[in-house]
């Protein structure tokens, strides 16, 4: 998925992604992060697969260190259905949950 999206959009291949049924419709969705050439921001995009697939920009980090190991996407511990984490170590990380057609973020400390 990340390679196809990178080739078709001219952006860089995603480094991290997670798959799950985030909207509870019975189909697998994907959340990935990536960057666009010429833009220093890191974007987190959800691709919601259903009768009408759509892409949702979940978050945009205007400044990040591409060489750092501290920003990645993962499934949360405890099996929270419809959620994923953007871990931003050592800063505050975000737990995103799909509600009413969008992702809602809740901040927490990752250390």
Buried (B, 14 or more C-beta within 10 A) or exposed (E): EBEEBBEEEEBBEBBBBBBBBBBEEEEEBBBBBBBBEEEEEBBBBBBBBEEEEEEBEBBEBEEBEEEEEEBBBEBBEEEEEBBBBBBBBEEEBBBBBBEEEEBEBEEEEBE
